[in-house]
Amino acid sequence: MAEFGDSVLEDLSASDQHTSFSMNRAMADADKRKMRRIIAEDPDWSLAIVPYLRIICLQHIIDNFERNPIVDELPPTDKVKVLEKLSTKLPISVTANLISDEGYWRRCSVERWGRRDVSYYGNSWRRMFLECHLESAIELFIPNTTDPNVILDMVPFYKNYVKKISVSQLLPPVKSSENRQKEDTLLAVGDGASEELSVGHFDFGMLLDKMTELEELHLVYGVRGCRMNFEWSLFEFTDQDCHSLAKALKSCKHLKVFRLHQSKVNDENVQTLCSIFLEHPSLRELDFSHNIIGDRGARAIGKLMSNSKLEVLSLYDNKIKGHGAQAIAYALSRNENLTTLNLRLNRIGDEGGQCVANALLKNSTLINLHLGSNELTEPTANFLSRVLMQNKSLKSINISCNRLGPDGGKQLQEGMAHNSSLVEFDLRLTEVGQESEYFISQILQRNKETAHRTPL
């Protein structure tokens, strides 16, 4: 009986194993057939939900925007979705006049130019992007090498939005081996060959007459990061540059701010430019800082001051001496518009300092005056003391880095005792003495508190 029972169990076990093996094989065959069928019928088969037709259409618009730009025709919600996903690499010729959404232009600006203060661009991201784009094109322009159409073709898309052009470098033409040999020959001849060595930079004449909204122009005729390729000719505002720029500026009747600094601008250049600015009634700020302007240039600027509505004049770090300061002082005595005058880092001396001080006894509009580092001494301090007693418009004076001495400090102290309007007075490195500095600082603090309490 035991043997019979064992044989029955062995038969049942074998039967179960056979049945189980058959079922597994059948399931495996079914999976293989199913897998083969899916792969054969639809290689891209997916369990993902099919997107709405609207989403597919919007994506098609985004992908083909350059060839067929569609945005204003879209409903507001769809327009927002398209602008959020639109590429920032699209050509300006497509986007400049079509897309007004500030969110899109903000993405473009941050990606291309990094984070900048948009308030300098009238709080307009589109204006910021287009101005930076134009400035970059000008800074990389190489005369006689770069095709002018690179810039001119974009003018229709710049002109309605660009109000300020700020260029920090202007590249000279590339010198050929023949020109280099000629230059070496001329240099060996001497100084008389300097005019023949002058090279021209970007010609603004082909651009400015088309920029109808331009209000500010900031220029530096130099090259950033030239390193081992340094040459003085890379940092020079040549006669050719001057005449081409002056001709271009004739068309900028709405120009309010003009800055030309760090460019070795000389007296002749200033005379040429100031004669053009006499025809610019909108000009409010003029900056010729960090140049080589002397007395003749200062006289031309004085003439401009008398025949314009300039409010801010910056001439710091030049070569203006006493006679040039006299011309500026004469214009200042008759001026009713200028609020800021910066003459620091010149050489006006006591002769020029006294003339400026006398002019301030008649002037009633100047608010900020900077005469730092001008070789002033005690006589100028005496004249400024009278100004402090009588002038009621000045709010800030800087005469730092001049040798006024203790006696000059006492004279300024006497003048400040009768002053109630000045709130800033920089006397650093003037040797006026601690007692005078302390007394003047107390008067300034009193004036600040009074100005703070006085309603506007």
Buried (B, 14 or more C-beta within 10 A) or exposed (E): EEEEEEEEEEEEEEEEEEEEEEEEEEEEEEEEEEEEEEEEEEEEEEEEEEEEEEEEEBBEBBEEBEEEBBBEEBEEEBBEBBBEEBEBEBEBEBBBEBBBBBEBBBBBBBEEBEEEEBEEBEEBBBBBBBBBBBBEBBBEBEBEEBEEEEBEEBBEBBBBBBBBBBBBBBBBEEBEEEEEEBBEEBEEEEEEBBEEBBBBBBBBBBBBBEBEEBBBBBBBBBBEEEEEEEEEBBBBBBBBBBBBBBBBBEBBEBBBBBBBBBBBBBBEBBBBBBEBBBEBEEBBBBBBBBBBBBBBBBBBBBBBBBBBBBBBBBBBBBBBBBBBBBBBBBBBBEBEEBBBBBBBBBBBBBBBBBBBBBBBBEBEEBBBBBBBBBBBBBBBBBBBBBBBBEBEEBBBBBBBBBBBBBBBBBBBBBBBEEBEBBBEBBBEBBBBBEEBBEBBEEBBEEBEEEBEEEEE
